[in-house]
């Protein structure tokens, strides 16, 4: 078949029969039309010899045959496929789609989370994320211990990672908590792992640092969980990988920084100085506010932009923990059905045995009367004794009640038929806490109590089983008073009444809250009777050192009522107790910031005036100091904690008065009185040999104190060179140099004699 290359002088006509008719224009030679033939065919070029001969033959043929024969070309017929409708048959229902597998959410260490508690968790997470979105870098969630249990922090971690996992920069998170909570809350955080987020626990030693560093390098999202003591290991790993930015830092149990735990204090309050890592977002989960007057809510922390009401900007970032974006009190938890009230069950001690005094019979009776099926044990006693008690309890209750210890889950003594999961469920379903042993600390009891107080299905109360006396009783009452503020207030009121009456309280003299919170077992009721037993338990509780201040406060009120006066001299006595000395110590602590605000308010309610008491205390202290100096033949040294024969706390008075002098808190007349009595802003050393030389230095400084500044500078320089350890190798040189260093400001800089302007 030919493929035609047509020119403008070629006329083409397609007949209806499919025959293509080609004619040439008369203005052109037929040889000027070139035919493109298949491969191997000859192509005639215009003007060539072959083309001319071809034109001659064509002309001759046209003269002989005037009718032009049509050129017939055959084309292949393309057959289209026949479209036949399919046989649909009867209508069929579509196959059900396989449900999409969803990633499991954060695990909660509380398997019996109620709907009310779950809603509070979601609200806390929502407000925290909203605070981060508006630009706040720090946020605090205030919630009772045991209500959160890692659920809030893990949800915030999951959402923060989800919002930033598509960024090019990696995600780094750090979660810190107290050591006792780590083993129980770690599952809540490991449950959010996935989608590129790697969660690991900090291990001790150099291997732990290496593992963290490797995870920071090899993973896009890395969350490290550990105790507050592990913060330094994380810092070392970050510095090793040349990373100094943390996207999210979560501080569980942050309220521990308000106590005596220096490790937590360094992390919470000294982060920038000791940890030195930049935190983009920080979440503090605490049982109580981290500051006295913190910013409440996002509304107080931000302001609306004029003209754009939906947009807010940060106006007040708050203190260390930032604003309190969410807060719920223990009372609100009980009101909303999140937790249940706690009652305490004191038990009589078994004869000849230590521990709580709990017998299997007592616990079985509690099971029968209160419906307790699982008891969380906080024990410091021999595990074999606890195991025997558990076996006997299971025998008496026909396996309907048993003791559960956290060690049962972490590779401990769980039953083989129950296994690890069964022991964990029993621990989570416990509704009572048993304090077993004499070396139990109250934070352990408080942690366990907070967990069992979270409401389970059908639960009305949580129970704290403690010994009636001993350190176990102290730990139990301490934990209960911290958990329930109403119990703490009632115990303080009972201690005050005890100090005022100077006798044990009867049942009718107890606050109603204490009458209701104590559960009496059948054995205790048979032993002493229900009401006498409750009164005896309370009298033992208020005799603990925790309530000593309240007892003294009751004595103070009794003294004022008995003498009908507001004046309490240092020599005041009531019920054979030196209440005047106690009062003097309180005002020394109050004056220099050592007395907490609650005690200050109670003293003011009792009709005590700070200024009057301080002036009186200063005069009495100065008089006692002069007597002391005369008795020691001119030696002004006063030992720390020394009391005079009259019972005045002279050591505390001298220490606080020197601190006030150095801080500029004393008036001009007070300084003159002290100076004339031989009292200086620096104490003499305790070593008698060194004090001999410092007394000589004092005499020389007093003699030259009113000379010109240039002469005093020369005198002071000569004394420093004389007693400096580099010049003088005597055993007294260090003490003399420290004594001179303390007097430098008074001798060279302070105006003397002082005037009112220097006050």
ZAMARGU-4260 file (C-alpha; in steps of 0.2 Angstrom, whole numbers, plus 5000, padded with zeros to 4 digits):
<rodrens>
0) 5000/5000/5000 | 5006/5017/4995 | 5008/5032/5007 | 5005/5048/4997 | 5015/5064/5000
5) 5003/5077/4993 | 5007/5094/4986 | 4996/5109/4984 | 4994/5105/4965 | 4986/5088/4969
10) 4967/5086/4970 | 4960/5072/4980 | 4943/5065/4979 | 4936/5051/4990 | 4922/5042/4982
15) 4908/5035/4992 | 4913/5017/4988 | 4930/5020/4997 | 4940/5023/4981 | 4952/5037/4982
20) 4953/5047/4966 | 4968/5058/4963 | 4970/5071/4949 | 4984/5083/4945 | 4982/5102/4942
25) 4984/5108/4925 | 4996/5121/4930 | 5009/5108/4936 | 5017/5094/4928 | 5012/5077/4934
30) 5030/5073/4938 | 5030/5087/4950 | 5020/5076/4962 | 5031/5064/4972 | 5025/5048/4979
35) 5031/5042/4995 | 5032/5024/4993 | 5036/5010/5005 | 5054/5005/5009 | 5063/4999/4994
40) 5052/5008/4981 | 5059/5021/4969 | 5055/5039/4971 | 5055/5050/4956 | 5062/5067/4958
45) 5056/5082/4947 | 5068/5086/4933 | 5077/5069/4933 | 5079/5059/4917 | 5067/5045/4924
50) 5054/5058/4928 | 5055/5066/4911 | 5053/5049/4903 | 5039/5045/4914 | 5030/5061/4909
55) 5032/5057/4891 | 5024/5040/4893 | 5010/5047/4903 | 5006/5060/4891 | 5006/5047/4877
60) 4995/5036/4887 | 4983/5050/4891 | 4981/5054/4873 | 4977/5036/4869 | 4965/5034/4884
65) 4957/5050/4888 | 4948/5043/4904 | 4958/5042/4919 | 4957/5026/4929 | 4954/5028/4947
70) 4967/5022/4959 | 4960/5009/4971 | 4967/5007/4988 | 4961/4994/5001 | 4961/4999/5019
75) 4960/4986/5033 | 4943/4985/5041 | 4944/4988/5060 | 4931/4978/5069 | 4924/4985/5086
80) 4921/4973/5100 | 4903/4970/5103 | 4896/4977/5119 | 4886/4964/5128 | 4878/4969/5145
85) 4884/4958/5159 | 4872/4947/5168 | 4868/4956/5184 | 4857/4942/5191 | 4850/4945/5208
90) 4856/4960/5218 | 4869/4956/5231 | 4873/4965/5247 | 4891/4971/5248 | 4904/4962/5258
95) 4907/4970/5275 | 4923/4981/5276 | 4936/4975/5288 | 4937/4987/5302 | 4952/4998/5301
100) 4965/4994/5315 | 4968/5008/5326 | 4983/5011/5336 | 4981/5008/5355 | 4980/5024/5365
105) 4991/5028/5380 | 4989/5014/5393 | 4982/5020/5410 | 4989/5012/5426 | 4971/5014/5432
110) 4961/5000/5424 | 4945/5005/5433 | 4944/5023/5426 | 4927/5030/5428 | 4918/5041/5416
115) 4920/5056/5427 | 4938/5053/5429 | 4941/5051/5411 | 4932/5067/5407 | 4943/5076/5419
120) 4959/5069/5411 | 4953/5074/5394 | 4949/5092/5400 | 4966/5094/5408 | 4974/5088/5392
125) 4964/5100/5381 | 4968/5115/5392 | 4986/5110/5392 | 4987/5109/5373 | 4978/5125/5372
130) 4990/5134/5383 | 5005/5128/5372 | 4996/5134/5356 | 4993/5151/5362 | 5012/5153/5366
135) 5014/5148/5384 | 5030/5138/5387 | 5025/5132/5404 | 5009/5125/5412 | 5004/5117/5428
140) 4990/5104/5432 | 4985/5103/5450 | 4977/5086/5454 | 4977/5075/5469 | 4990/5061/5469
145) 4983/5045/5462 | 4970/5053/5451 | 4981/5056/5436 | 4994/5041/5438 | 5003/5046/5422
150) 4987/5047/5411 | 4987/5065/5408 | 5006/5066/5405 | 5006/5052/5392 | 4991/5060/5383
155) 5000/5076/5382 | 5016/5067/5375 | 5006/5058/5362 | 4997/5074/5356 | 5013/5084/5356
160) 5022/5071/5346 | 5008/5070/5333 | 5008/5088/5330 | 5026/5089/5327 | 5031/5072/5319
165) 5030/5079/5302 | 5043/5092/5305 | 5061/5090/5299 | 5068/5092/5316 | 5067/5077/5328
170) 5056/5076/5343 | 5064/5075/5360 | 5054/5073/5376 | 5059/5070/5394 | 5048/5063/5408
175) 5053/5064/5426 | 5044/5058/5442 | 5048/5052/5460 | 5056/5035/5461 | 5042/5026/5470
180) 5030/5031/5456 | 5041/5026/5441 | 5038/5007/5442 | 5019/5010/5442 | 5017/5024/5429
185) 5030/5019/5416 | 5017/5008/5407 | 5006/5024/5403 | 5021/5032/5394 | 5027/5016/5385
190) 5009/5014/5378 | 5011/5029/5367 | 5026/5022/5358 | 5023/5020/5339 | 5022/5030/5323
195) 5041/5034/5325 | 5041/5038/5343 | 5053/5028/5354 | 5050/5027/5373 | 5064/5021/5384
200) 5067/5021/5403 | 5083/5029/5409 | 5095/5015/5416 | 5108/5019/5429 | 5127/5021/5425
205) 5137/5024/5409 | 5127/5011/5399 | 5111/5021/5402 | 5119/5037/5396 | 5126/5027/5380
210) 5108/5020/5377 | 5100/5037/5378 | 5113/5045/5366 | 5111/5031/5354 | 5092/5033/5354
215) 5094/5052/5352 | 5104/5049/5336 | 5095/5035/5328 | 5077/5040/5331 | 5066/5054/5325
220) 5055/5054/5340 | 5063/5050/5357 | 5054/5051/5374 | 5065/5046/5389 | 5057/5042/5406
225) 5066/5042/5423 | 5066/5048/5440 | 5072/5065/5445 | 5089/5058/5450 | 5091/5053/5432
230) 5090/5071/5425 | 5109/5072/5425 | 5111/5056/5415 | 5099/5063/5402 | 5109/5080/5401
235) 5125/5070/5398 | 5117/5061/5384 | 5111/5077/5376 | 5127/5086/5377 | 5136/5071/5370
240) 5124/5072/5355 | 5127/5091/5354 | 5108/5093/5357 | 5102/5106/5370 | 5084/5108/5365
245) 5069/5098/5373 | 5053/5099/5364 | 5043/5093/5379 | 5047/5091/5397 | 5034/5083/5409
250) 5037/5084/5428 | 5026/5072/5437 | 5024/5073/5456 | 5032/5091/5455 | 5025/5095/5473
255) 5040/5085/5480 | 5050/5100/5477 | 5041/5109/5490 | 5047/5097/5503 | 5064/5091/5509
260) 5069/5082/5493 | 5084/5092/5487 | 5086/5082/5471 | 5068/5087/5465 | 5071/5105/5471
265) 5086/5106/5460 | 5077/5100/5444 | 5061/5111/5447 | 5068/5127/5454 | 5087/5127/5448
270) 5084/5119/5430 | 5093/5134/5421 | 5108/5133/5433 | 5111/5115/5435 | 5103/5106/5420
275) 5105/5119/5407 | 5094/5113/5394 | 5082/5123/5384 | 5063/5117/5386 | 5051/5123/5372
280) 5036/5116/5382 | 5035/5111/5401 | 5021/5102/5410 | 5021/5101/5429 | 5009/5089/5437
285) 5008/5093/5455 | 4997/5089/5470 | 4997/5107/5476 | 5002/5124/5468 | 5021/5127/5466
290) 5019/5145/5471 | 5009/5154/5484 | 5000/5166/5472 | 5001/5158/5455 | 4992/5163/5439
295) 4975/5154/5438 | 4970/5149/5420 | 4974/5153/5403 | 4962/5169/5404 | 4973/5177/5417
300) 4989/5172/5407 | 4984/5179/5391 | 4975/5195/5384 | 4964/5197/5369 | 4970/5207/5354
305) 4960/5222/5351 | 4949/5220/5335 | 4953/5201/5334 | 4943/5194/5349 | 4948/5176/5344
310) 4966/5179/5345 | 4975/5180/5362 | 4993/5184/5367 | 5003/5179/5382 | 5003/5193/5395
315) 5009/5184/5411 | 5019/5168/5410 | 5019/5165/5429 | 5033/5158/5439 | 5043/5142/5439
320) 5028/5131/5434 | 5019/5144/5424 | 5000/5146/5425 | 4988/5134/5433 | 4979/5128/5417
325) 4969/5115/5426 | 4965/5112/5445 | 4954/5100/5455 | 4955/5099/5473 | 4952/5083/5484
330) 4935/5089/5489 | 4930/5092/5471 | 4936/5074/5467 | 4925/5067/5481 | 4910/5078/5476
335) 4911/5073/5457 | 4912/5054/5461 | 4930/5053/5456 | 4937/5047/5473 | 4929/5040/5489
340) 4931/5046/5507 | 4945/5037/5517 | 4943/5029/5534 | 4956/5023/5546 | 4956/5007/5555
345) 4968/5006/5570 | 4972/4988/5575 | 4979/4982/5592 | 4996/4976/5592 | 4999/4957/5594
350) 5008/4952/5609 | 5026/4948/5607 | 5026/4953/5588 | 5030/4968/5579 | 5022/4975/5563
355) 5005/4982/5563 | 4997/4969/5575 | 4986/4964/5561 | 4980/4946/5562 | 4972/4936/5549
360) 4956/4935/5560 | 4955/4954/5560 | 4957/4956/5542 | 4945/4942/5539 | 4932/4951/5550
365) 4935/4967/5539 | 4932/4957/5524 | 4916/4951/5531 | 4910/4968/5538 | 4917/4980/5525
370) 4918/4969/5509 | 4936/4971/5506 | 4943/4958/5494 | 4961/4965/5490 | 4972/4974/5502
375) 4987/4984/5496 | 5002/4980/5508 | 5015/4994/5512 | 5027/4983/5521 | 5045/4985/5529
380) 5043/4968/5538 | 5050/4951/5534 | 5042/4945/5517 | 5039/4928/5525 | 5029/4935/5539
385) 5018/4944/5526 | 5016/4928/5516 | 5011/4918/5531 | 4998/4931/5535 | 4992/4931/5517
390) 4990/4912/5517 | 4980/4912/5533 | 4969/4926/5527 | 4965/4917/5511 | 4961/4901/5521
395) 4949/4910/5532 | 4940/4919/5518 | 4941/4904/5506 | 4951/4914/5494 | 4939/4929/5493
400) 4952/4941/5501 | 4971/4942/5500 | 4985/4954/5502 | 4994/4961/5487 | 5011/4969/5486
405) 5019/4979/5472 | 5033/4966/5472 | 5020/4953/5467 | 5020/4961/5450 | 5038/4965/5448
410) 5044/4947/5449 | 5038/4944/5467 | 5028/4931/5475 | 5013/4930/5465 | 5003/4914/5463
415) 5007/4903/5448 | 4988/4902/5443 | 4986/4920/5444 | 5002/4926/5435 | 5008/4943/5433
420) 4992/4950/5425 | 4981/4943/5439 | 4992/4951/5453 | 4992/4967/5444 | 4973/4967/5443
425) 4971/4963/5461 | 4983/4977/5465 | 4973/4989/5455 | 4956/4983/5462 | 4962/4985/5480
430) 4951/4996/5491 | 4962/4995/5507 | 4980/4999/5512 | 4988/4989/5526 | 5004/4997/5535
435) 5015/4982/5540 | 5031/4986/5549 | 5039/4999/5559 | 5050/5007/5546 | 5037/5013/5533
440) 5039/5031/5527 | 5023/5041/5525 | 5026/5045/5506 | 5024/5026/5502 | 5008/5026/5512
445) 5001/5041/5504 | 5005/5034/5487 | 4996/5018/5490 | 4981/5027/5499 | 4979/5039/5484
450) 4977/5024/5472 | 4965/5014/5482 | 4954/5030/5485 | 4951/5031/5466 | 4933/5025/5465
455) 4929/5008/5458 | 4912/5001/5453 | 4902/4999/5469 | 4915/5006/5481 | 4910/5018/5494
460) 4925/5020/5505 | 4943/5017/5505 | 4952/5010/5521 | 4969/5013/5529 | 4973/4999/5541
465) 4987/5005/5553 | 4993/5000/5570 | 4986/5010/5585 | 5004/5015/5591 | 5022/5016/5584
470) 5030/5023/5569 | 5017/5014/5558 | 5003/5024/5566 | 5013/5040/5564 | 5016/5036/5545
475) 4997/5032/5543 | 4991/5047/5551 | 5003/5058/5542 | 4998/5051/5526 | 4979/5053/5529
480) 4981/5071/5535 | 4991/5075/5519 | 4978/5067/5509 | 4963/5074/5518 | 4964/5092/5524
485) 4949/5090/5535 | 4957/5077/5545 | 4973/5087/5547 | 4962/5102/5553 | 4953/5091/5565
490) 4969/5083/5572 | 4976/5101/5575 | 4960/5106/5584 | 4961/5091/5595 | 4979/5094/5599
495) 4975/5112/5604 | 4962/5106/5615 | 4973/5094/5623 | 4986/5107/5626 | 4973/5119/5634
500) 4966/5106/5645 | 4982/5097/5649 | 4974/5080/5649 | 4968/5066/5637 | 4952/5070/5628
505) 4936/5060/5629 | 4926/5054/5615 | 4914/5069/5617 | 4928/5081/5617 | 4934/5075/5600
510) 4930/5085/5584 | 4916/5076/5574 | 4927/5073/5559 | 4938/5062/5570 | 4923/5053/5577
515) 4917/5048/5560 | 4934/5044/5551 | 4939/5030/5563 | 4933/5012/5561 | 4933/5001/5576
520) 4935/4982/5574 | 4926/4969/5584 | 4942/4965/5593 | 4946/4983/5598 | 4928/4985/5603
525) 4929/4970/5615 | 4945/4976/5621 | 4941/4994/5627 | 4924/4998/5620 | 4920/5008/5604
530) 4920/5026/5611 | 4935/5024/5623 | 4945/5015/5609 | 4942/5030/5597 | 4947/5043/5610
535) 4963/5033/5615 | 4968/5032/5596 | 4966/5050/5594 | 4976/5054/5610 | 4990/5044/5603
540) 4989/5052/5586 | 4990/5070/5593 | 5005/5065/5604 | 5015/5063/5588 | 5029/5076/5585
545) 5019/5083/5570 | 5006/5091/5582 | 5018/5097/5595 | 5016/5115/5589 | 4997/5114/5591
550) 4998/5108/5609 | 5009/5122/5613 | 4997/5134/5605 | 4984/5127/5616 | 4994/5131/5631
555) 4997/5148/5625 | 4978/5151/5624 | 4976/5143/5641 | 4989/5155/5649 | 4980/5170/5642
560) 4963/5164/5648 | 4969/5160/5665 | 4979/5177/5668 | 4966/5187/5658 | 4981/5196/5649
565) 4989/5198/5632 | 5006/5199/5639 | 5016/5183/5639 | 5033/5186/5648 | 5048/5175/5644
570) 5046/5167/5662 | 5028/5163/5659 | 5023/5145/5665 | 5006/5135/5662 | 5003/5117/5668
575) 5022/5116/5672 | 5027/5120/5654 | 5038/5136/5650 | 5025/5144/5637 | 5035/5160/5638
580) 5051/5153/5631 | 5041/5144/5617 | 5033/5161/5613 | 5050/5169/5612 | 5056/5156/5600
585) 5041/5158/5589 | 5043/5177/5587 | 5062/5174/5583 | 5057/5163/5569 | 5043/5174/5563
590) 5054/5189/5563 | 5067/5181/5552 | 5055/5171/5540 | 5057/5154/5548 | 5038/5153/5554
595) 5026/5147/5540 | 5011/5158/5536 | 4998/5146/5543 | 5006/5147/5560 | 5008/5166/5559
600) 4989/5168/5555 | 4985/5157/5570 | 4996/5168/5582 | 4987/5184/5575 | 4970/5176/5578
605) 4976/5172/5596 | 4979/5191/5599 | 4998/5192/5597 | 5006/5207/5590 | 5023/5205/5581
610) 5030/5222/5584 | 5026/5222/5603 | 5033/5205/5605 | 5048/5209/5595 | 5052/5225/5605
615) 5050/5215/5621 | 5060/5201/5615 | 5074/5212/5610 | 5075/5221/5627 | 5074/5204/5636
620) 5088/5197/5625 | 5099/5212/5627 | 5097/5210/5646 | 5101/5192/5646 | 5116/5195/5635
625) 5124/5207/5647 | 5121/5195/5661 | 5129/5181/5651 | 5144/5192/5647 | 5147/5197/5665
630) 5146/5179/5671 | 5160/5174/5658 | 5171/5189/5663 | 5169/5199/5648 | 5168/5185/5635
635) 5154/5188/5623 | 5154/5171/5615 | 5136/5163/5615 | 5134/5145/5610 | 5121/5141/5596
640) 5105/5134/5605 | 5110/5140/5622 | 5097/5144/5635 | 5099/5155/5650 | 5094/5150/5668
645) 5078/5159/5665 | 5074/5148/5650 | 5077/5162/5637 | 5084/5156/5620 | 5099/5167/5620
650) 5108/5157/5606 | 5094/5159/5594 | 5092/5177/5599 | 5110/5181/5596 | 5110/5172/5579
655) 5094/5181/5573 | 5100/5198/5579 | 5117/5197/5570 | 5107/5192/5554 | 5096/5207/5556
660) 5111/5219/5559 | 5120/5212/5543 | 5104/5214/5533 | 5100/5232/5539 | 5085/5227/5549
665) 5090/5235/5565 | 5087/5253/5570 | 5101/5266/5575 | 5096/5265/5593 | 5096/5246/5593
670) 5114/5246/5585 | 5121/5258/5598 | 5113/5248/5613 | 5121/5232/5606 | 5138/5240/5603
675) 5139/5247/5620 | 5135/5230/5627 | 5149/5222/5618 | 5138/5214/5604 | 5146/5214/5587
680) 5138/5209/5570 | 5150/5194/5569 | 5152/5181/5582 | 5168/5176/5590 | 5175/5158/5586
685) 5170/5143/5597 | 5189/5139/5600 | 5195/5147/5615 | 5213/5149/5609 | 5206/5158/5593
690) 5194/5168/5603 | 5209/5175/5613 | 5216/5183/5597 | 5199/5189/5590 | 5195/5198/5607
695) 5212/5207/5605 | 5206/5212/5587 | 5190/5218/5593 | 5198/5229/5606 | 5209/5237/5592
700) 5195/5240/5580 | 5184/5248/5594 | 5198/5259/5598 | 5201/5266/5581 | 5183/5265/5575
705) 5180/5284/5575 | 5196/5288/5566 | 5197/5294/5548 | 5194/5282/5534 | 5212/5282/5528
710) 5219/5278/5545 | 5206/5264/5548 | 5210/5257/5531 | 5229/5256/5536 | 5224/5248/5553
715) 5213/5235/5544 | 5226/5231/5531 | 5239/5228/5545 | 5228/5217/5554 | 5224/5206/5539
720) 5242/5204/5535 | 5246/5200/5552 | 5234/5186/5554 | 5232/5180/5536 | 5236/5161/5534
725) 5249/5165/5521 | 5259/5176/5534 | 5254/5167/5550 | 5254/5148/5551 | 5246/5148/5568
730) 5230/5137/5571 | 5220/5153/5575 | 5225/5162/5558 | 5209/5155/5549 | 5197/5160/5563
735) 5205/5178/5564 | 5204/5180/5545 | 5186/5176/5545 | 5182/5187/5560 | 5190/5202/5551
740) 5181/5198/5535 | 5165/5199/5544 | 5168/5215/5552 | 5175/5224/5536 | 5158/5232/5531
745) 5155/5238/5549 | 5172/5245/5551 | 5176/5253/5534 | 5159/5256/5526 | 5145/5258/5539
750) 5141/5275/5546 | 5146/5276/5564 | 5138/5282/5576 | 5123/5277/5566 | 5108/5288/5562
755) 5090/5286/5558 | 5095/5287/5539 | 5104/5271/5540 | 5089/5262/5546
</rodrens>
